[in-house]
Amino acid sequence: MLSRVADAIYWLNRYIERAENIARFVDVNLNLLLDLPMVGEQWHPLVLTTGDLAFFQQHYGNPTAENVIQCLTFDSHYPNSIYSCMRAARENASSIREVISSEMWLEVNSFYAFVRDAAKSQPQGDIADFLAKVKQASHSFTGVMDATMTHNEGWHFGQMGRLLERADKTSRILDVKYYLLLPSVEDVGSSIDELGWIALLKSASAYEMYRKRGQHRITPAGVADFLILDAEFPRAIRSCLLHVEQYMYKVTGTPIGSWKLPVERVIGRLRSELDYLTIEEIISRGMHEFLDQLQTQINQVDQEIFNTFFALEAVA
């Protein structure tokens, strides 16, 4: 497979997953506002967790609800807004139309057109409905790709892109609640705190699955354990990285349990660390510090994927 094609499929899926997760970021805060009116000014953490605080301050200044929602959803100049992600996804899909199915192309086009039209009308009053439709459109694309594209190298690169993006964003949305939206000391363990964790689980579509796991209480350690270390829930970080490694080995052909390429070593090392960690060890390290380091490691995996599969080498 041409590196150009693999790169486009990888980023097509990353951008669509990113759009969905930005919708989840905003949605969790809207849920918190409904359940906990006293956190009405907690929009600044969403800007912090994107890593693009400088851009926001330059273009918007005060992190009001209207400004943050506008930046994260409809801003055509902000590269990680939902609108910009879908524009980039469509550009990647357009460059490989001969590789993807016609149904995939139709889904991407429809998704992009929906977001583009919403950006023109700026539906701040109906933002919850818009976010729900973004998440549904992302799920529709994933299902169509799974059902209509041959599960060959290209499909494996798409899965790697989607799951690596998902692992990164799950870590960030957990960090927002655990570190940045932590209530005052007297509120820890209260009904206010529990409502915040329920909102977080719902933003990751994890509430029902957390309950079915046999958890009778919503606790910070229980939620963090589920979203970081669970091997079966598809939005849990460990589950995502387990599958990234499996898809990568299908591409390289290297037997699982060994490594030949630096990218195999990096993902294998990270995955194996999560295999043997406990939530108690993570908390003792510091949850924010652990998640921050984890995001750095996920970025290293992404960089090694680029170096191994997508980078063009100069011809002497």
N, C-alpha and C positions, 0 to 999 in steps of 0.2 A: 504494500500500500504506500502511496506517495505520502511523504511527511506533511505536505500541504493539506491533503485530504484528512489525514488523521488529526491534524491540528484544528481544522475547521469543525469536525464532528465533536471533538473534545470541548471546544469553546462554545459551540452551539448549545450543548447540554449544560455547561457551566452557567451560561448567561440565563437560560430559562430557569434553572434551579435558583440562581441568585435573585431573579425577579420574584419568584415565589417566596423566598426567604425574607426579602425586604418587606413583602406584604405581611409576613408573619411578624416581623419586628414591629411594624406599626400597629398591627392587630393586637399584639399582647399589651401594648400601652393603652389602646382604646378600651380593652377589657378591664384593665386596671382602673381606668378612669370611671367606668360604670360601677365597679365593685367598691372602689376606694376613692371617693371624690377628693380626699385629702392629699392625694399624690398628683393633683392636677398640673403641677408645674414640672413634673418629671419627664420632660422631653429632651433635656440636655444629654442624658445618658445614651439615648439612641444615636445621637450624633457622635458621641465619643466612641461607641462600639464599632462604628463604620471605619474608624481610622482616618476620617476626612474632616476633622474639626477645622483645620485651617481654611479649607474651601468654604465651609459653611459660614465661618465668621466673616470671611471676605465678602461673600455674596448675600448673606442674610442678617448677620449680626445676632439679634436676640433670638434664642431658641424657643419661640412660641409654638403652640400646636400647629397653627396655620403654616408657619415657616418650615417646620420640620417635615410636615406631611408633604408640602409642595416640593421640597428638596428631594426627599426620598422616593417620591412617586413620579412627578411629572417634569422635573427639571431636565431639559434637553442638554444642558451644558455640564451637568453633574454625571460623570461616567458610570456611577453605580446606581442611578435611579432606575425605577422599574421601566420607564420609557426608554432610557439609554440602553439598558440590558436587552430589551426586546428589539430595538433597532440593530444592535450588534448581532443578536441571534439571527435575525432575518438576513443580515449581510453574510454571515457565515453559511447559512443554509443556501443562499443564492449561489455562492461560489462552488457548491458541491451538489447541485441539483441532479447531476448524472449518477450520484452515488446513493442519495437518500430516496425514499419512496415518494410518490406523488401525494400520498395521504399525509406524510410528514410535512411536506412543503405547504400543503393546504392548511394544516394546523398552525404552523409557524406564521403564515400570512394572516390568518384569522386572528390569532393572538395579538400580533403586532398592530393590526388595524383597530382592534378593540381598545388597546392601550393608547394608540395615537389619537383616536377620536375622543377618548376620555380626557386626554391631556388638553385638548382644545376647549372642552366644556368645563374643565376644572371642577369636578363634582365633589367639593369639600363636604357638602351636606350628606352625600350618599357614599362617603369614603368606605364605610364598612362593607357595603354591597360590592363596591369596586374591588376591594381586597379579596373578598370571597371568590369573585369571578376570576381574579388573577390566579389564585391557588387552584381553582378548578381547571382552568385552561392549561396550567402546568401539568396537572395530573393527566389531562386528556392527551397532551403531547407525549408524555411518557408511555401511556398505554398504546397509542398508535405506533410509536417507534418500536415498542416491544413486539407488536403483532404484525408489523409490515416490513421490517428490515431484517435481512439475514443476520443471524447472530455470529458474525465473523469478526475480523480485526476491527473494522470500523465501529461496529456495535460495542465491542469491548472498550474502545477509547471513549465512546460516548458515556458508557456506564462509569468509567473512571472519573471523567470530568464531573458528572452529576454528583457522585457520591463523595468526592473530595470536597466539592463546594458545600454539600450538605453537612459534612463533618465540621467544616470550618464555621458555618453559620450556626449550627447547634451549639458549638462552644461559645460563640459570641452572645447568643440570646440567653444562654445560661449565665454567662458572666454579667449581663445586664441586671438580671434579677438577684443573683447571689451576692454581687459586690456593689453595684451601683444603685440598685433600687432597694437595698437592704433597709428595712424600717429602723426606727430608733431602737435602742437597746431594750427599752421597756416593752416594745411591741413584738420582739422575737418570741415565737411560739404562740402568739395570740391568734385570734380569729382573723385579724387584719393580715398578719403574716401568712396564714394558711390560704386566704383568698388570693394573695399574690402568687403563691406557688401553684394554685389551681389554674390561675390565668396563664402561667408559664406553660404548664402541661398542655392546656388547651391550644396554646399558640403553636405547639409542636405536634398537634393531633395525637397527644400521648396520654390524655387523661383516662380514657377507658382502658387502654392497655396497661397503664400503671395499676389501676384498680384490679384488673383481671390477674395481675401478677400475684395477688394475695395481699397487697398492701392495704392495711386498714386505716392507717393515718397518713396524712400528707406531711412529711417532714423534709427539711432541707437536705439532709443526708440521703434520704430515700429517693427523692427526686433526682439529685445529682448522680447517685449510683445508677439509676435507671437510664438517664440520658447520656451518661458517659460510658458505663461499663457493660450495659446489657448487650449480649451478642445476637439477639434475635429481633429486637425492635428495630425497624428499618431506618429510623431517624436517630438512633443512638450512635454516638461517635465510634465506639468499638465495632459495632456492626458495619458501619460504613467502611471503615478502614480494612476490616476483614475481607470485604468484597472487593475493594480496590486492589488489594494484593492478589486475590484470586484472578481477577480479570487481567491484571498485569502479567501474571505468569502464563495465562493463555496466549497472550501476545508474544512473549519472549520464548516460550517453550521450555524454560528452565524448570526442572523438577522442584515442586514446592518443598521447602525445608532446606534448600541450598540457594546460593546466589552467585551470579557471574557479573552482573551489572551493578554499578553504584545505586541506581534507582531501586533495585530489588533489595539491596542492603538497607537503604533508608526506610522503605515502607515496612520491611520485615522487622526491623529493630523497633520501630514505633508500635507496630501491631503487637509484637511479643511483650513489650512493656505494659500495654494495656491488659494483656491476657493475665498478668500476674499481680496487677495492682489491686488494692482494696480501697474502698471509699474512705476508710479511716486514715490510710496513708496519704491520700490526696488532701483531706481536710487538715491533717497535721502539717503538711507542706505549705498550705495556704491555697484556698480554692482559686482565687484570682491569679496568683502566681503560677499555679499549675496550668490553668486555661491559657494564660498568656504564652507560656512555653509551648503548650500543645499547638497553638496557632502558628508559632514560629516553625515547629516541626512539620506541620501540614504544608506550610509554604515551601519548606525544603523539598518535600516530596514533589510538589508541583514544579519546582525549578529543575529537579532531576528528570522528571518526565519530559520537560522541554529539552534539556540537554541531550537526553538519550534518543528521543523520537522525532523531535520537531526542528531542532537547530540545524541550519544549513552550514556545512563545512566548506571552507574556501578550497577551491581546486588549484593546486600548485601549477 
